[in-house]
Amino acid sequence: MCEKFKPKSKVNAVINITDIAGLVEGANEGQGLGNEFLSHINEVDGLMQVVRCFDDEEIIHVEGTIDPTRDLEIIKKELILKDLDRIQKNIVEIEKKLRAKKDKDLQDETDTLNKAKALLEEGKKVIEGTWTVDEIHYLNKYLYLTSKSSMYLCNVDLESYKKKGNK
């Protein structure tokens, strides 16, 4: 891009990756690393979810079996439940302010959060919604976990990898 656009200065792209231990069912209620895990991912801009796709008798899976689809659903459910808890608290706070002082901006923010809450109650992530620019502005104030972009990585064993013709 620098060659094409010839900016006055060149700044290399940087990506910081933080490895956070896995999420277990019930994390939104404090199971496993629970709230500590969820607070760590609250600090990031996006998620790379590594899902185990290999069997190894020496590495026990917390659920007892290897099922990447189930594991991704557990993660999604836990993130949604944590966001639901947060969004309900946010709505209560804003509604208190609205009762004290009628304000169109606060009403629009409440409407946006209620729309996001309905989406979460349907089992969908905030990022899956259709949002206006103004609604995105309100949502960005809260940085809900399910509003973050996600990338999914499959952790496979070497033998499975080689069977697919890779070296």
DAVEN-V270674 format. One record per run of one state. SS is the DSSP state (H for helix, E for strand, C for the rest). FROM is the first residue (numbers start at 1). TO is the last residue. Records with the same first field share a line. If there is no record, write none. Layout:
SS=FROM-TO + FROM-TO
This chain:
C=1-1 + 6-26 + 30-33 + 43-45 + 53-67 + 101-103 + 122-125 + 129-132 + 141-144 + 148-148 + 156-157 + 164-167
H=2-5 + 27-29 + 34-42 + 68-100 + 104-121 + 126-128 + 133-140 + 145-147 + 158-163
E=46-52 + 149-155
